[in-house]
Amino acid sequence: MKETILVSARVTSEVANRLNSLAKSTRRSKSFLAAQAIEEFLNVQEWHVEAIKEGMAAAEKGDVKSHEHALAILNTWGKSA
């Protein structure tokens, strides 16, 4: 089992009540659900930051397309070939 550490956070009473309700419904601990939510949040945020960095690096190299080019591609979405 991985080593764990205690992390605390202040949440509104509404969030605390929702967490408590979900814990009861799923028969999981509030701690388990909070840890799972934090991990999922971090995964999304880390992906987002990395995508931004990649986009900025591409822009710095001049590897960009015009707004018109992007719209032309988007306008083909959902249309039959």
Buried (B, 14 or more C-beta within 10 A) or exposed (E): EEEEEEEEEEEEEEEEEEBEEEBEEEEEEEEEBBEEEEEEEEEEEEEEEEEEEEEEEEEEEEEEEEEEEEEEEEEEEEEEE
